[in-house]
Amino acid sequence: MQQLWDFVSARKQQLLTDSLLHVSAVVQSVVIATIVAVAIGILVYRSPAGSAIATALAGTILTIPSFALLGLLIPILGLGVAPTVTALVLYALLPIIRNTILGLASVDPAVTDAARGVGMSRTTVLSRIELPLAWPSILTGMRVSTQMLMGILAIAAYAKGPGLGNLIFSGLSRVGSPTAIPQALTGTVLIVILALLLDGVLAVVGRLTTSRGIRD
């Protein structure tokens, strides 16, 4: 325990930088994935076949091991941020697509029919009624993707990606040295803590952006 504390005390600035890079990469990837996934969900949610195809394709990506996907992307995008963010975005799609489709499909048709009856266009109904009602479901998908990406990003150190994974890989590669275990353990614990903090932030965002009537 003393070795762990000594390691953290000696590397505070580097740990802070790596933590910020880790969170930044995950947040950016989830934002990009949300834009793409919501757009796909809007296009297919009225079609059972389209919805099945979209979720199946996104699900197929999750069956590809992280190392394999990064290995496929490195020859195309090189090392560093580009293959890392691309892989994270692809892995984040399924929960958000699925929850977008579920959220939009669960909107009461009577509500949308009433909106159309008072002269709202389809685009207006989507933006002012359907998407706000589906937002809690979409946000749940974002929270699932965020937690998943926090762990996957650690593996992206293989592609020289940013974040705490480099700390873990470096520690594991030096097993036997005095700082190896504290280094790997520190990276792992920080990822868990940051994942919980991010989930808490998204929960607060959900409460602030969801109308009281929908929450209750």
C-alpha positions in Angstrom: 0.0 0.0 0.0 2.9 2.4 0.8 4.4 1.7 -2.6 1.1 2.5 -4.3 0.8 5.8 -2.4 4.4 6.7 -3.2 3.9 6.0 -6.8 0.7 8.2 -6.9 2.5 11.0 -5.0 5.4 11.0 -7.4 3.3 11.0 -10.5 0.4 13.2 -9.7 0.8 15.5 -12.6 1.2 12.7 -15.1 -1.8 10.8 -13.7 -3.9 14.0 -13.9 -2.9 14.5 -17.6 -3.6 10.8 -18.5 -7.0 10.9 -16.6 -8.0 14.0 -18.5 -7.0 12.5 -21.8 -8.9 9.3 -21.0 -12.1 11.1 -20.2 -11.7 13.5 -23.1 -11.3 10.6 -25.6 -14.3 8.8 -24.2 -16.6 11.8 -24.1 -15.7 12.9 -27.7 -16.3 9.3 -29.0 -19.6 9.1 -27.2 -20.7 12.4 -28.6 -19.8 11.4 -32.2 -21.4 8.0 -31.7 -24.6 9.6 -30.4 -24.9 11.9 -33.4 -24.4 9.0 -35.8 -26.6 6.5 -33.9 -29.5 8.9 -33.4 -29.4 9.7 -37.1 -29.5 6.0 -37.9 -32.3 5.4 -35.4 -34.4 8.2 -36.9 -34.0 6.7 -40.3 -35.0 3.2 -39.4 -37.2 3.2 -36.3 -40.5 3.1 -38.4 -39.2 0.0 -40.3 -38.9 -3.3 -38.4 -36.6 -4.6 -41.1 -34.4 -1.5 -41.1 -34.3 -1.5 -37.3 -33.2 -5.2 -37.2 -30.5 -4.6 -39.9 -29.1 -1.5 -38.1 -28.9 -3.2 -34.7 -27.5 -6.4 -36.2 -24.7 -4.5 -38.0 -23.9 -2.5 -34.9 -23.9 -5.7 -32.9 -21.6 -7.4 -35.3 -18.9 -4.8 -34.5 -19.1 -5.7 -30.8 -18.1 -9.3 -31.7 -14.8 -8.1 -33.0 -12.1 -8.2 -30.3 -10.6 -4.8 -29.5 -7.1 -5.9 -30.4 -8.3 -7.2 -33.8 -10.3 -4.1 -34.6 -7.3 -1.8 -33.7 -5.1 -4.1 -35.8 -7.3 -3.6 -38.8 -7.5 0.2 -38.3 -3.8 0.8 -37.7 -2.7 0.1 -41.4 -5.4 2.6 -42.6 -5.3 5.3 -39.9 -1.8 4.8 -38.4 -1.2 5.0 -34.6 -2.5 7.3 -32.0 -5.8 9.2 -31.7 -7.4 8.4 -35.1 -7.7 4.6 -34.8 -8.5 4.9 -31.1 -11.4 7.2 -31.5 -12.7 5.3 -34.6 -12.7 2.1 -32.7 -14.4 3.7 -29.7 -17.1 5.2 -31.9 -17.9 1.9 -33.6 -18.1 0.1 -30.3 -20.4 2.8 -28.8 -23.0 2.6 -31.6 -25.1 -0.4 -30.6 -26.5 0.7 -27.2 -27.3 4.1 -28.5 -28.9 2.9 -31.8 -31.0 0.3 -30.0 -32.2 2.7 -27.3 -32.9 5.4 -29.9 -35.1 3.0 -31.8 -36.8 1.8 -28.6 -37.4 5.4 -27.4 -38.8 6.7 -30.7 -41.0 3.6 -31.2 -42.4 3.8 -27.7 -43.8 7.3 -28.3 -47.6 7.1 -28.1 -49.0 7.4 -31.7 -51.9 9.4 -30.3 -49.5 12.2 -29.2 -47.9 12.4 -32.7 -51.3 12.2 -34.4 -52.6 15.1 -32.3 -49.5 17.2 -33.1 -49.9 16.5 -36.8 -53.6 17.4 -36.4 -52.7 20.9 -35.2 -50.5 21.5 -38.3 -47.0 20.4 -37.1 -44.8 19.1 -39.9 -43.1 15.7 -39.6 -39.8 17.4 -38.8 -41.3 19.5 -36.1 -43.1 16.6 -34.5 -39.8 14.7 -34.5 -37.7 17.5 -33.0 -40.2 18.9 -30.5 -42.1 15.8 -29.4 -40.6 12.4 -30.4 -36.9 13.1 -29.6 -37.6 14.8 -26.3 -39.8 11.9 -25.3 -37.1 9.4 -26.4 -34.3 11.3 -24.8 -34.3 9.4 -21.5 -33.9 6.1 -23.5 -31.2 7.6 -25.7 -29.3 8.9 -22.6 -29.4 5.4 -21.1 -27.7 4.1 -24.2 -25.1 6.8 -23.9 -24.4 5.8 -20.3 -24.0 2.2 -21.2 -21.6 3.1 -24.1 -19.6 5.4 -21.8 -19.0 2.7 -19.2 -18.0 0.3 -21.9 -15.6 2.7 -23.6 -13.8 3.5 -20.4 -12.5 0.0 -20.3 -12.0 -0.5 -24.0 -9.9 2.7 -24.2 -7.3 1.1 -21.9 -6.7 -1.6 -24.5 -6.2 1.2 -27.1 -2.7 1.8 -25.6 -1.8 -1.0 -28.0 -2.3 1.6 -30.8 -0.5 4.3 -28.9 -3.9 5.8 -27.9 -4.3 8.4 -25.2 -5.3 7.8 -21.6 -4.6 5.5 -18.7 -4.1 2.3 -20.7 -0.5 3.3 -21.3 0.1 3.3 -17.6 -1.4 -0.2 -17.2 0.5 -1.6 -20.2 3.7 -0.1 -19.0 3.2 -1.6 -15.5 2.4 -5.1 -16.9 5.4 -5.0 -19.2 7.7 -4.4 -16.2 6.3 -7.1 -13.8 9.0 -7.8 -11.3 10.1 -4.3 -10.8 9.1 -2.4 -7.6 6.7 0.0 -9.4 5.1 -2.4 -11.8 2.1 -3.5 -9.7 1.4 0.0 -8.3 1.6 1.4 -11.8 -0.9 -1.1 -13.3 -3.2 -0.9 -10.2 -3.2 2.9 -10.2 -4.3 3.0 -13.8 -7.0 0.4 -13.2 -8.4 2.1 -10.1 -8.5 5.5 -11.8 -10.4 4.1 -14.8 -13.1 2.6 -12.4 -13.3 5.9 -10.5 -13.6 8.0 -13.6 -16.2 5.7 -15.1 -18.4 6.1 -12.0 -17.9 9.9 -12.0 -18.8 10.1 -15.7 -21.9 8.0 -15.1 -22.9 10.4 -12.3 -22.4 13.4 -14.5 -24.6 11.8 -17.2 -27.3 11.0 -14.6 -27.3 14.7 -13.6 -27.5 15.8 -17.2 -30.5 13.5 -17.6 -32.3 15.1 -14.7 -31.5 18.6 -16.0 -32.5 17.9 -19.6 -35.6 15.8 -19.1 -38.9 17.5 -18.3 -40.4 16.7 -14.9 -43.5 15.1 -16.6 -41.4 12.6 -18.5 -39.2 11.8 -15.4 -42.2 11.2 -13.3 
